[in-house]
Structure formats: structure tokens, C-alpha cells
Amino acid sequence: MADNDLIEYGNILFVPCLHGRVEFAAAVHRIFAQRRPEAVAVEIPATLEAAFIRGVKRLPRLSVVLYEEQSGGHVYLPIEPQDAIVAAAAQALEHDLPLHFIDRDTEGYPPHRDPMPDPYLVTRLGLAAYAEAYRLEFEDRPSARADELREMTMAFHLKALAEQHASVLCVLGLTHYGPVRRLLDEPLAQPLGKKRRKGVVLAGLAQESAREILSEMPYLISAFVRAAEQGKAGELDRLAVHQALLGEASQRHLKNSREEVRPGQMTVLNRFGRNYALVQGGLTPDLFQLLIASRGAVDDNFAYEVWDLATTYPWPGESEDLPTVRLTAEDLFLNEKKIRFYRRFRRQRRRLVPVPVKQRKKEEVPGQWQREWQGMSICSYPPEDVIVEGYGQYIKQKAVQMLSEENRRTHPFTCSMEDGLDIRETIRNWYEGRMYVSECRPAGGRVGSVVVIFDEDRPLPRHKEKYPWRLTWLGEHAQESDMAFYATRAGEQVIGPGISRCEYGGLMLSYPPLRMADIWTDSFFDGARNKAERLLMAAIDYSEEKLVAYIGPRPPSSRMKSLAEMYGRKVVFLPLGQFSPLMLKKIRVFHVLEGHEVRGYAKEYI
């Protein structure tokens, strides 16, 4: 890729860049690895040289060069590791090369918002093709007067440096590359400009400001810094860093929210982010687009984890030898976007009329409740039982409805309206000039057992089971089903005295109650190849109705379907993706209580 980055003009090696974008800093590292220049020239005024070099030497700590203009306005120049100019200056200092500052100090320079090609193209095409395509497209565009003076100053200094050194690496803005290159062939005099500037200050950037004002997400900048320390900065790929970010956020989401981000959700997230970027004219999503995609594909809790990781910079800019500056997006006139996370946790709000509040018991020392957990006499939490039973009834109705839809037939109207006019089919075949009617045949049975598989939990060799706890529970009254399930162990996560939070891997409901033996020790089901099959075999055996509803990430095996036919049963498969993720999360988490007396205060903790 380094050959595709080289833009040579005489003995000058140009690096046109978009300021702050990591792809151009990576190109600088690739060029330095292939061609070691005798001198480096950067698009920074000489009036800022001392403060700028001091800030570069502080990297990876973040610094800001700031000064006050004659008009009273303040100018802030953040020194970011992933900026191509900063990267070139750092390489020059590291290799003890002459570093020259060739820009003109311009008062009141206006901010520019020119549309630019997506910088990710540099990773795929190389810097040379990227910059030359831009130069040829806009080479006839006239420069503003302030830009013209800056470009003449840069070209004047470059000409002099080219005569003094055998090779010069010049890093400058992409918009200035074409005009500066053209001016090198013309006779030039140095434009008048400020030679000294008083009041230039170098300050450390506050940690909270790093979340808001940096050109790239801090997570990507951190990845670039670590890659540069290993000599691999030139190999950095933005999309690979995005995937690392999402993977790390998934682990934190699992730890903090006890919810796993499924591969299907990650696929939707990546597709959403890519399409959002394409609609906005980019090739890769930015942080805002990633957050919107994370929220849409998973939830606000996961999007918050992505934001927290993406905006955390591990090297604070504050230090005792420098003042600290706190900046916001408004200070730098950045095009900011706001996002609000609606995370799921309870908040205590101030009431207009004070009421007595009963404080729940707290642990005397951390881990006390978990150490006191015995698990000798356990029971369920009744409100969750009601929700699970209600969801089981909903699944039964959905299974019968799906079978009815499969048995539905449509044919042209002859002498009977059957079960009604089929409007859709009639319109679809309007050119035939006849009506279509539908015939709905009954499903032929009711659902007796329900199996819901969230995770088949098939561990690889030398990997632990995620859901090792297996249990069979009998219904406590006539409105409850018997249940068998596998889940995380009771007592692993204790949230209150005698209250453990668990998570189903899979469950089975069978009605009526008080009929089920312990299916996990019953040798009759030893033919099952995994826990999901064992639940399905038990559902088939204990079902008093013809139909068995099976919800899972993939259909049951043909072996299980043959077994059901032997028992005169039929397994109705419903894909897990058809059901609401929010409701599935609500069903999947449950609580185990250590004794019936715990039910009296469990609602204070659950």
C-alpha cells in the first residue's frame, strides 16, 4: 500500500490530508517506513512552533495551543495523535529530522465546511489516487484571499527547503495541495505576515472535553496510539476498530445488564450503520451513526456502553506543569449532534408531598448475602410466574393461528363464498375478471406443551456450560403449569437477602400441573443429545394435546419430529426471531427465593 501513497513532485513528497482523520496519519507512518526524508514541513505557522513542539512531545496526552487575536477572539488548536500533521511532526522529532513550519499566521481565518470524499477510501485506494482525484476535480477553483496568501507562503518556503534538502516531506491540507503544487512552478515572493505572536499558551485538555471535541472517537485514537507503539500504525483499519469496539461493548453489556448481544443483532447493527452512512454520503459510520444503529438493533443500555467505551480516552491531558483548558463543541464551532439514552433503571424522584419511605436492608459488608445463600429450600417469585404462564398461553394461541394460516386455501368463486372474499388475491388477479374466496380449515388440535429455547448451550470442548443448573418445578395450584428448565445457577448473583437473579437458557411448560417427574434424572429421556432436545422429548411425552409448540433459534431435528409422530403428536416450530426481543428479555430473567417467607419482602429488591 505504501507505493500507492507516494505523491512526488520533484524532490518534494506531498501528504495532502483531512485534518484529524486517522487514515492520513496511518499513511504518514507507511511513507516513513518506506522513504525516510531529510526534512519535514508541516502546515503550521512558525509563530506557534515552540508551543506546538512541546505539545507533540507530550503525546499521547492531549494538549491545546491557544492564543488571543487582536479582535479579542480566541483560537484553539488541539494536538491530536491521529492528525497527519501531528504524526509527521512526531516522526520528525523521533528520528531527529529538521522540522519546518511553513504556514502563514492569519488573523480571523474563517472556519471551512467543504464537503470531502470519505477518508476511508485512502485505506482501499491509497493516498495518491485519493488526492489526485480531488486535485483534478477542483484545480480550477479559485482560492479565497486568505487561502491564497497562505498557499503562496507555503509554496515559498517549500521552494527554499527543496533547494536545501535532497528530499522534503510536506504535510498540508487537501484543499491547499493543488494550488501549492501549481505555485511551485511560478516565481514567488514571500507574502507579508506576522513573524512573532505573543501570548501563545500550551494547555492540557481536560478529560471530560476529550469526549466531545476530538476529531475522531477517542477509542479509535487510542487504537492508533497503541498501533504506533507497536510499529503497526500504517495497518490500522477503521472498520476493524469498530468491530473491536462493538465486541468489547457486548461484553460489558453482558456483565452489566446480563443480556447477550446475539449474532443476528450484530448483523442488523452493522447493516444499519453502513446504510445510514451511505445515505449521509459516507462509506463508514461515524460515532453518532454507530450509536443510532446500536440503539435500534439492541437497546439503549447497549448504546450507552458503546458511547462510554468510544468516548473514553485513557491518557488524561491534565498535568501539574500546564494549565488545564475545558472546551466544548460550541467553543470550536463543531457540527455537534445530541443523543439521549433512556436506560432502564429505577430513579427516586422528589415528591411534592413528603411521604415516609421504608429503607430496604443493605449488606453490612460486600458479598454478605451471597455467602449466606444456602439454596436448601427454594421457590419462585409469583409475579414472574404469572407473566410466564400468560406468555405460554400467548404462544399456544400463536401456534394454532400459524397452523390455521398454513391450512388456509384460496380458489376462484364458483357457487359458495366459503369463509369470505379474499380481497388481496382478487385484486392480484383482477385482469381475470373473477373473484377469489378463502377456505379456512381448522388446525386440528390444541397445544399441550410449550418449549422455549433461548440458547441451546452446546459448549465447545474445554469450555464451560453457560446454563448448568437443571431443575423441574411443579405448579403450586391449578392455574400453573409444571415447568422444567436449564439456567444459570441460583446463588451466583444474589441481589437481596435470600434472592438470587438467574437467567433461563431454555424452559418447558406442560399443563395440567402435578404430573411431571424430574426429567433431568429420568432415564427415559437419556436419548436426548443436548438439553434442548431433552426438554422437547419431555414436552412430547407429557403433552395431553396433539400439538407441541417449539420456539428456538433453529428448528428441531427430524429425529424429534419422528418421535412426536410415534406418540401421535405434532411439533409446531416458531422461530425465536418472530417474537418481541423486549418481551423475551423480560421472560428470560427470573428470580429464585430462599423460602416462602422471602416472598414477603422480595418486591423491595426485584
C-alpha positions as CSV (number, residue, x, y, z in Angstrom):
1,M,0.0,0.0,0.0
2,A,3.0,2.4,0.6
3,D,3.6,2.7,-3.2
4,N,0.0,3.9,-3.6
5,D,0.6,6.6,-1.0
6,L,3.6,8.3,-2.7
7,I,2.9,11.7,-4.3
8,E,6.3,13.0,-5.6
9,Y,6.8,16.4,-7.2
10,G,10.5,16.9,-7.8
11,N,12.2,16.1,-4.5
12,I,9.1,17.1,-2.5
13,L,6.9,14.2,-1.2
14,F,3.4,15.5,-0.6
15,V,0.9,14.2,2.0
16,P,-2.4,16.0,1.4
17,C,-4.7,15.3,4.4
18,L,-8.0,15.9,6.0
19,H,-7.1,17.3,9.5
20,G,-7.7,14.9,12.3
21,R,-8.6,11.8,10.2
22,V,-6.7,8.6,11.2
23,E,-6.3,7.3,7.6
24,F,-3.9,10.1,6.7
25,A,-1.8,9.7,9.9
26,A,-1.6,6.0,9.0
27,A,-0.4,7.0,5.5
28,V,2.3,9.2,7.1
29,H,3.6,6.1,9.0
30,R,3.6,4.0,5.9
31,I,5.5,6.6,4.0
32,F,8.1,7.0,6.8
33,A,8.6,3.2,6.8
34,Q,9.4,3.3,3.1
35,R,11.0,6.7,2.4
36,R,13.0,8.5,5.1
37,P,13.0,12.2,4.1
38,E,15.8,14.6,5.0
39,A,13.3,17.2,6.3
40,V,9.7,17.6,7.3
41,A,7.5,20.6,6.5
42,V,4.0,21.0,8.1
43,E,1.1,23.3,7.7
44,I,1.6,25.2,11.0
45,P,2.7,28.8,11.4
46,A,6.2,29.4,12.7
47,T,4.7,31.7,15.4
48,L,3.3,28.5,17.1
49,E,6.4,26.4,16.8
50,A,7.6,26.3,20.4
51,A,4.2,25.5,21.9
52,F,3.3,23.0,19.1
53,I,6.6,21.0,19.5
54,R,6.1,20.9,23.3
55,G,2.6,19.6,22.8
56,V,3.8,16.9,20.4
57,K,6.4,15.7,22.9
58,R,3.5,15.3,25.5
59,L,1.7,12.7,23.3
60,P,-0.3,10.6,23.9
61,R,-1.5,13.2,26.5
62,L,-3.8,15.7,24.8
63,S,-2.8,19.4,24.6
64,V,-4.3,22.6,23.1
65,V,-2.3,25.5,21.7
66,L,-4.3,28.7,22.3
67,Y,-3.9,32.4,21.9
68,E,-6.0,35.6,21.6
69,E,-6.3,37.5,18.4
70,Q,-6.4,41.3,18.1
71,S,-10.1,41.2,17.7
72,G,-10.5,39.6,21.2
73,G,-11.4,36.2,19.9
74,H,-9.6,33.1,21.0
75,V,-8.0,30.4,18.7
76,Y,-7.7,26.8,19.9
77,L,-5.5,24.2,18.1
78,P,-5.9,20.7,19.6
79,I,-2.9,18.5,19.2
80,E,-4.3,15.0,18.5
81,P,-2.1,11.9,17.8
82,Q,-4.2,10.8,14.8
83,D,-3.8,14.1,12.9
84,A,-1.4,13.7,10.0
85,I,0.4,16.9,10.7
86,V,1.0,15.9,14.3
87,A,2.0,12.4,13.3
88,A,4.6,13.8,10.8
89,A,5.9,16.2,13.5
90,A,6.2,13.3,16.0
91,Q,8.1,11.1,13.4
92,A,10.5,14.0,12.6
93,L,11.2,14.5,16.3
94,E,11.6,10.8,16.9
95,H,14.1,10.4,14.0
96,D,15.9,13.7,14.8
97,L,14.9,15.3,11.4
98,P,14.7,19.0,10.7
99,L,11.0,20.1,11.3
100,H,9.9,23.3,9.4
101,F,6.7,25.3,10.0
102,I,5.7,26.8,6.6
103,D,2.2,28.2,7.0
104,R,1.3,31.9,7.4
105,D,-0.1,33.2,10.6
106,T,-3.5,34.7,9.5
107,E,-5.8,36.7,11.8
108,G,-9.5,36.0,11.7
109,Y,-9.3,32.9,9.5
110,P,-12.9,31.7,8.8
111,P,-13.9,28.1,9.5
112,H,-14.4,25.9,6.4
113,R,-17.1,23.3,5.9
114,D,-16.1,22.0,2.5
115,P,-17.6,18.5,1.5
116,M,-14.8,16.0,1.3
117,P,-14.6,12.4,0.0
118,D,-14.8,9.8,2.7
119,P,-11.3,9.3,4.2
120,Y,-11.8,5.5,4.3
121,L,-11.0,5.5,0.6
122,V,-7.4,6.1,1.5
123,T,-7.3,2.6,3.1
124,R,-8.6,1.0,-0.1
125,L,-7.2,3.1,-2.9
126,G,-4.1,4.7,-1.4
127,L,-3.3,8.3,-0.7
128,A,-2.1,9.1,-4.2
129,A,-5.3,8.2,-6.1
130,Y,-7.4,9.9,-3.4
131,A,-5.5,13.2,-3.5
132,E,-5.0,13.3,-7.3
133,A,-8.7,12.7,-7.9
134,Y,-9.6,15.6,-5.7
135,R,-6.9,17.9,-7.2
136,L,-8.1,17.2,-10.8
137,E,-11.7,17.9,-9.8
138,F,-11.1,21.2,-8.1
139,E,-7.8,22.5,-9.6
140,D,-9.6,25.4,-11.4
141,R,-11.5,26.6,-8.3
142,P,-10.2,30.0,-7.2
143,S,-8.9,30.3,-3.6
144,A,-10.2,33.0,-1.2
145,R,-7.7,35.8,-0.5
146,A,-6.8,34.4,3.0
147,D,-6.2,31.0,1.5
148,E,-4.2,32.4,-1.4
149,L,-1.8,34.2,0.9
150,R,-1.3,31.0,3.0
151,E,-0.7,28.9,-0.2
152,M,1.8,31.4,-1.5
153,T,3.7,31.4,1.9
154,M,3.7,27.6,1.9
155,A,5.0,27.4,-1.7
156,F,7.7,30.0,-1.0
157,H,9.1,28.0,2.0
158,L,8.8,24.7,0.2
159,K,10.8,26.0,-2.7
160,A,13.6,27.1,-0.4
161,L,13.5,23.8,1.5
162,A,13.7,21.8,-1.8
163,E,17.0,23.6,-2.6
164,Q,18.4,22.9,0.8
165,H,17.5,19.2,1.2
166,A,17.6,16.2,-1.1
167,S,14.0,15.2,0.0
168,V,11.3,17.0,1.9
169,L,8.1,15.5,3.2
170,C,5.3,18.1,3.2
171,V,2.0,17.6,5.1
172,L,-0.7,20.1,4.3
173,G,-4.5,20.3,3.9
174,L,-6.1,18.6,0.9
175,T,-7.7,21.8,-0.3
176,H,-4.3,23.5,-0.4
177,Y,-2.4,20.7,-2.2
178,G,-3.4,21.6,-5.8
179,P,-2.7,25.4,-5.5
180,V,0.6,24.9,-3.6
181,R,1.8,22.4,-6.2
182,R,0.8,24.8,-9.0
183,L,2.6,27.8,-7.4
184,L,5.9,25.8,-7.1
185,D,6.4,26.4,-10.9
186,E,5.9,30.2,-10.6
187,P,8.3,32.9,-9.3
188,L,7.3,33.8,-5.8
189,A,8.0,36.4,-3.1
190,Q,7.1,35.7,0.5
191,P,3.8,37.5,1.4
192,L,4.0,39.8,4.4
193,G,2.8,38.2,7.6
194,K,3.2,38.1,11.4
195,K,6.6,36.8,12.5
196,R,6.0,36.7,16.2
197,R,2.9,36.2,18.3
198,K,2.7,37.0,22.0
199,G,0.5,35.1,24.5
200,V,0.7,31.7,22.9
201,V,-0.1,29.2,25.6
202,L,0.1,25.4,25.7
203,A,-2.6,23.8,28.0
204,G,-3.6,20.3,28.9
205,L,-7.0,19.2,27.6
206,A,-9.5,18.2,30.4
207,Q,-10.6,14.6,30.4
208,E,-14.3,15.4,30.0
209,S,-13.5,17.6,27.0
210,A,-11.9,14.7,25.2
211,R,-15.4,13.0,25.0
212,E,-16.7,16.0,22.9
213,I,-14.2,17.9,20.8
214,L,-11.8,15.4,19.3
215,S,-11.9,14.9,15.5
216,E,-12.2,11.1,15.9
217,M,-13.8,9.0,18.6
218,P,-11.2,8.5,21.4
219,Y,-11.5,4.7,21.1
220,L,-10.2,4.9,17.6
221,I,-7.4,7.4,18.6
222,S,-6.3,5.1,21.4
223,A,-6.2,2.2,18.9
224,F,-4.0,4.3,16.6
225,V,-1.6,5.2,19.5
226,R,-1.2,1.6,20.6
227,A,-0.6,0.5,16.9
228,A,2.0,3.2,16.6
229,E,3.8,2.0,19.7
230,Q,4.0,-1.5,18.1
231,G,5.1,-0.1,14.7
232,K,1.7,-1.1,13.1
233,A,0.0,2.3,12.7
234,G,0.1,2.0,8.9
235,E,-2.0,-1.1,9.1
236,L,-4.9,0.4,11.1
237,D,-8.3,-0.2,9.6
238,R,-11.3,1.9,10.9
239,L,-13.9,-0.9,10.4
240,A,-11.8,-3.4,12.3
241,V,-11.6,-0.9,15.2
242,H,-15.4,-0.5,15.0
243,Q,-15.9,-4.3,15.4
244,A,-13.5,-4.4,18.3
245,L,-15.5,-1.6,19.9
246,L,-18.8,-3.4,19.4
247,G,-17.3,-6.6,20.7
248,E,-16.0,-5.0,23.9
249,A,-19.3,-3.2,24.4
250,S,-21.1,-6.5,24.0
251,Q,-19.0,-8.0,26.8
252,R,-19.7,-5.0,29.1
253,H,-23.4,-5.2,28.2
254,L,-23.5,-8.9,29.2
255,K,-21.7,-8.1,32.5
256,N,-23.8,-5.0,33.5
257,S,-27.2,-5.9,32.0
258,R,-26.9,-9.7,31.9
259,E,-28.1,-9.6,28.3
260,E,-26.2,-11.1,25.4
261,V,-26.0,-9.4,22.0
262,R,-26.9,-12.1,19.5
263,P,-25.1,-12.5,16.2
264,G,-28.3,-11.6,14.3
265,Q,-28.5,-8.3,16.2
266,M,-24.9,-7.6,15.4
267,T,-25.5,-8.3,11.7
268,V,-28.5,-5.9,11.8
269,L,-26.4,-3.3,13.6
270,N,-23.6,-3.4,11.0
271,R,-26.0,-3.2,8.1
272,F,-28.0,-0.4,9.7
273,G,-24.7,1.6,10.3
274,R,-23.5,1.0,6.8
275,N,-26.8,2.1,5.2
276,Y,-27.0,5.1,7.4
277,A,-23.5,6.2,6.4
278,L,-24.3,5.7,2.7
279,V,-27.5,7.8,3.0
280,Q,-25.4,10.6,4.6
281,G,-22.8,10.4,1.8
282,G,-20.1,8.3,3.7
283,L,-18.7,4.9,3.4
284,T,-18.2,4.1,7.1
285,P,-20.4,5.1,10.0
286,D,-19.3,7.8,12.5
287,L,-19.9,7.6,16.2
288,F,-23.4,9.1,16.1
289,Q,-24.5,6.7,13.4
290,L,-23.0,3.7,15.3
291,L,-24.9,4.8,18.4
292,I,-28.2,5.1,16.5
293,A,-27.6,1.7,14.9
294,S,-26.7,0.2,18.4
295,R,-29.9,1.6,19.9
296,G,-32.1,0.3,17.0
297,A,-30.5,-3.2,16.8
298,V,-30.2,-3.8,20.5
299,D,-31.3,-1.2,23.1
300,D,-30.4,2.0,24.9
301,N,-28.3,0.1,27.5
302,F,-26.1,-1.3,24.8
303,A,-25.9,2.0,23.0
304,Y,-24.7,3.6,26.3
305,E,-22.0,1.0,26.7
306,V,-20.8,1.8,23.1
307,W,-20.8,5.5,23.8
308,D,-19.0,5.1,27.1
309,L,-16.2,3.0,25.6
310,A,-16.0,5.0,22.4
311,T,-15.5,8.4,24.2
312,T,-13.1,7.3,26.9
313,Y,-9.5,8.4,26.3
314,P,-7.1,6.5,28.6
315,W,-4.4,9.2,28.8
316,P,-5.6,12.3,30.7
317,G,-4.3,15.6,29.4
318,E,-4.2,17.3,32.8
319,S,-0.8,17.7,34.4
320,E,0.8,19.9,37.2
321,D,3.2,21.7,34.8
322,L,0.5,23.0,32.5
323,P,-2.8,24.9,32.9
324,T,-5.9,22.9,32.0
325,V,-8.5,24.0,29.5
326,R,-12.1,22.8,29.2
327,L,-13.6,23.1,25.8
328,T,-17.0,22.3,24.3
329,A,-18.2,21.8,20.8
330,E,-19.6,25.3,20.8
331,D,-16.1,26.7,21.5
332,L,-14.7,25.2,18.4
333,F,-17.8,25.7,16.2
334,L,-18.2,22.0,15.7
335,N,-21.2,20.4,14.0
336,E,-22.4,18.6,17.1
337,K,-25.3,16.1,17.4
338,K,-27.0,15.2,20.6
339,I,-28.3,11.8,21.7
340,R,-30.2,10.8,24.8
341,F,-30.1,7.3,26.3
342,Y,-33.2,6.0,28.0
343,R,-31.5,3.4,30.2
344,R,-33.6,1.0,32.3
345,F,-33.0,1.7,35.9
346,R,-35.2,3.0,38.7
347,R,-34.9,6.6,39.9
348,Q,-36.1,8.1,43.1
349,R,-37.9,11.4,42.3
350,R,-38.7,14.2,44.7
351,R,-42.4,14.2,45.7
352,L,-44.4,17.3,46.2
353,V,-45.7,15.9,49.4
354,P,-43.1,14.1,51.5
355,V,-44.2,10.5,52.4
356,P,-42.4,8.1,54.7
357,V,-40.2,5.7,52.7
358,K,-39.2,2.3,54.1
359,Q,-35.5,1.8,53.6
360,R,-34.7,-1.7,52.4
361,K,-32.0,-3.7,54.2
362,K,-28.5,-3.4,52.9
363,E,-25.4,-5.6,53.2
364,E,-23.3,-5.0,56.2
365,V,-20.2,-6.0,54.2
366,P,-19.9,-6.6,50.5
367,G,-20.8,-10.2,49.5
368,Q,-22.6,-10.9,52.7
369,W,-25.9,-12.1,51.0
370,Q,-24.0,-14.4,48.6
371,R,-22.1,-16.0,51.5
372,E,-25.3,-16.6,53.4
373,W,-27.1,-18.2,50.4
374,Q,-27.7,-21.9,51.1
375,G,-30.3,-22.9,48.4
376,M,-31.7,-25.7,50.5
377,S,-35.4,-24.6,50.2
378,I,-36.2,-22.5,47.2
379,C,-39.3,-21.2,45.5
380,S,-40.2,-18.9,42.6
381,Y,-41.4,-15.3,42.6
382,P,-45.2,-15.3,41.9
383,P,-45.4,-12.1,39.7
384,E,-42.9,-13.7,37.4
385,D,-44.9,-17.0,37.4
386,V,-48.0,-15.1,36.2
387,I,-46.0,-13.5,33.3
388,V,-44.5,-16.8,32.2
389,E,-47.9,-18.5,32.3
390,G,-49.5,-15.7,30.3
391,Y,-46.7,-15.8,27.7
392,G,-47.2,-19.6,27.5
393,Q,-50.9,-19.1,26.6
394,Y,-49.9,-16.5,24.0
395,I,-47.5,-18.9,22.4
396,K,-50.2,-21.6,22.3
397,Q,-52.6,-19.2,20.5
398,K,-49.9,-18.2,18.1
399,A,-49.0,-21.8,17.2
400,V,-52.7,-22.6,16.5
401,Q,-53.0,-19.4,14.4
402,M,-50.0,-20.3,12.4
403,L,-51.3,-23.8,11.6
404,S,-54.6,-22.3,10.6
405,E,-52.8,-20.0,8.2
406,E,-51.0,-22.9,6.7
407,N,-54.3,-24.7,6.2
408,R,-55.9,-21.7,4.5
409,R,-56.8,-22.2,0.9
410,T,-57.7,-19.7,-1.8
411,H,-59.6,-20.5,-5.0
412,P,-61.9,-18.8,-7.6
413,F,-65.5,-18.2,-6.5
414,T,-67.9,-20.7,-8.1
415,C,-71.1,-21.3,-6.0
416,S,-70.1,-20.6,-2.4
417,M,-68.4,-17.7,-0.6
418,E,-66.7,-20.3,1.7
419,D,-65.2,-18.3,4.6
420,G,-65.2,-15.0,2.9
421,L,-63.9,-13.0,0.0
422,D,-60.1,-12.9,-0.4
423,I,-59.6,-9.2,-1.3
424,R,-55.8,-9.5,-1.8
425,E,-56.0,-12.4,-4.2
426,T,-59.0,-10.9,-6.1
427,I,-57.0,-7.6,-6.7
428,R,-53.9,-9.6,-7.7
429,N,-55.8,-11.4,-10.4
430,W,-58.1,-8.5,-11.4
431,Y,-57.3,-9.0,-15.0
432,E,-59.1,-12.4,-14.9
433,G,-62.4,-10.7,-14.1
434,R,-63.4,-13.0,-11.3
435,M,-63.4,-13.1,-7.5
436,Y,-61.4,-15.3,-5.1
437,V,-62.7,-16.7,-1.9
438,S,-60.8,-18.3,1.1
439,E,-61.4,-21.6,2.8
440,C,-60.1,-21.8,6.4
441,R,-59.6,-25.4,7.7
442,P,-59.2,-25.9,11.5
443,A,-55.8,-26.6,12.9
444,G,-56.9,-30.0,14.1
445,G,-55.9,-29.9,17.8
446,R,-54.7,-27.7,20.7
447,V,-51.3,-27.1,22.2
448,G,-50.5,-29.1,25.3
449,S,-46.8,-28.2,26.0
450,V,-44.6,-25.3,25.2
451,V,-40.8,-25.3,24.8
452,V,-38.8,-22.0,24.6
453,I,-35.1,-22.3,23.8
454,F,-33.2,-19.0,24.2
455,D,-29.7,-20.7,23.9
456,E,-29.1,-24.3,23.1
457,D,-25.9,-24.1,25.2
458,R,-23.7,-26.5,23.3
459,P,-20.3,-25.8,24.8
460,L,-17.1,-26.5,22.8
461,P,-14.5,-28.8,24.2
462,R,-12.8,-27.3,27.3
463,H,-15.5,-24.6,27.5
464,K,-17.9,-24.4,30.5
465,E,-21.7,-24.6,30.2
466,K,-23.4,-21.2,30.4
467,Y,-26.5,-22.7,31.8
468,P,-25.5,-25.6,34.1
469,W,-28.5,-25.5,36.5
470,R,-31.2,-28.0,35.7
471,L,-34.4,-28.2,37.6
472,T,-38.0,-29.4,37.4
473,W,-40.7,-27.4,39.2
474,L,-44.3,-28.4,39.8
475,G,-47.2,-26.0,39.6
476,E,-48.4,-24.7,43.0
477,H,-52.1,-24.5,42.0
478,A,-54.5,-25.4,39.2
479,Q,-53.7,-22.3,37.1
480,E,-50.0,-23.1,36.9
481,S,-48.1,-25.5,34.6
482,D,-45.4,-27.8,35.5
483,M,-42.0,-26.4,34.4
484,A,-38.6,-27.8,33.6
485,F,-35.7,-25.6,32.7
486,Y,-31.9,-25.1,32.5
487,A,-30.5,-21.8,33.6
488,T,-27.6,-20.0,35.4
489,R,-27.0,-21.3,38.9
490,A,-29.0,-20.0,41.8
491,G,-26.7,-18.2,44.2
492,E,-24.3,-16.9,41.6
493,Q,-25.9,-13.4,41.5
494,V,-27.6,-12.6,44.8
495,I,-29.4,-9.2,44.8
496,G,-31.0,-9.3,48.2
497,P,-31.2,-11.5,51.3
498,G,-32.3,-14.8,50.0
499,I,-33.0,-13.5,46.5
500,S,-30.9,-14.8,43.5
501,R,-31.2,-13.5,40.0
502,C,-31.0,-16.2,37.3
503,E,-31.4,-16.4,33.5
504,Y,-33.1,-19.1,31.5
505,G,-31.3,-20.9,28.7
506,G,-34.4,-22.9,27.9
507,L,-37.7,-23.8,29.5
508,M,-40.7,-26.2,29.1
509,L,-44.3,-25.7,30.3
510,S,-46.8,-28.5,30.4
511,Y,-50.4,-28.3,31.6
512,P,-52.2,-29.6,33.8
513,P,-49.8,-29.5,36.8
514,L,-48.6,-32.0,39.3
515,R,-47.8,-34.8,36.7
516,M,-44.2,-34.3,35.9
517,A,-41.3,-36.3,37.3
518,D,-37.7,-34.9,37.3
519,I,-36.9,-35.0,33.6
520,W,-33.2,-34.4,34.2
521,T,-32.7,-37.7,36.1
522,D,-35.4,-39.7,34.2
523,S,-33.5,-42.3,32.2
524,F,-36.4,-42.4,29.7
525,F,-35.0,-39.2,28.2
526,D,-31.4,-40.2,28.1
527,G,-31.5,-40.5,24.3
528,A,-31.5,-36.7,24.0
529,R,-28.3,-35.3,22.6
530,N,-28.5,-31.9,24.4
531,K,-30.6,-30.1,26.9
532,A,-32.9,-28.5,24.3
533,E,-33.8,-32.0,22.9
534,R,-34.4,-33.3,26.5
535,L,-36.9,-30.5,27.1
536,L,-38.6,-31.3,23.8
537,M,-38.8,-35.0,24.5
538,A,-40.4,-34.3,27.8
539,A,-42.8,-31.9,26.2
540,I,-43.9,-34.6,23.7
541,D,-44.2,-37.2,26.4
542,Y,-46.2,-35.1,28.9
543,S,-48.4,-33.3,26.4
544,E,-52.1,-34.3,26.7
545,E,-52.9,-32.5,23.5
546,K,-51.9,-33.2,19.9
547,L,-49.7,-30.1,19.4
548,V,-46.4,-29.1,21.0
549,A,-45.1,-25.6,20.4
550,Y,-41.4,-25.2,20.0
551,I,-39.7,-21.8,20.0
552,G,-36.0,-21.7,19.3
553,P,-33.2,-20.2,17.2
554,R,-33.4,-23.2,14.8
555,P,-36.0,-26.0,14.0
556,P,-35.9,-29.2,15.9
557,S,-34.2,-32.2,14.3
558,S,-36.0,-34.6,12.1
559,R,-35.3,-37.2,14.8
560,M,-37.5,-35.2,17.2
561,K,-40.3,-34.8,14.7
562,S,-40.3,-38.6,14.1
563,L,-40.5,-39.2,17.8
564,A,-43.5,-36.8,18.0
565,E,-45.3,-38.7,15.2
566,M,-44.7,-42.0,17.1
567,Y,-46.6,-40.5,20.0
568,G,-49.3,-39.1,17.8
569,R,-48.1,-35.5,18.4
570,K,-47.0,-32.7,16.1
571,V,-44.2,-30.2,16.8
572,V,-45.1,-26.7,15.6
573,F,-41.9,-24.7,15.2
574,L,-41.9,-20.9,15.7
575,P,-38.6,-19.0,15.1
576,L,-37.3,-17.1,18.0
577,G,-36.8,-14.0,15.9
578,Q,-40.6,-13.7,15.4
579,F,-41.1,-12.7,19.0
580,S,-40.5,-9.3,20.6
581,P,-36.9,-9.1,21.9
582,L,-38.1,-6.9,24.8
583,M,-40.7,-9.4,25.9
584,L,-38.1,-12.3,25.5
585,K,-35.7,-10.4,27.8
586,K,-38.5,-9.9,30.3
587,I,-39.3,-13.6,30.3
588,R,-35.7,-14.8,30.3
589,V,-34.7,-13.2,33.6
590,F,-36.2,-14.7,36.8
591,H,-35.6,-14.8,40.5
592,V,-35.2,-17.7,42.9
593,L,-36.2,-17.1,46.6
594,E,-34.8,-19.0,49.5
595,G,-38.0,-19.9,51.2
596,H,-41.7,-18.8,51.0
597,E,-41.1,-16.2,53.7
598,V,-38.8,-14.2,51.3
599,R,-41.9,-13.5,49.1
600,G,-43.0,-11.0,51.7
601,Y,-40.2,-8.6,51.0
602,A,-38.8,-9.7,47.6
603,K,-40.6,-6.8,45.8
604,E,-38.3,-4.4,47.5
605,Y,-35.3,-5.8,45.7
606,I,-36.8,-7.1,42.4
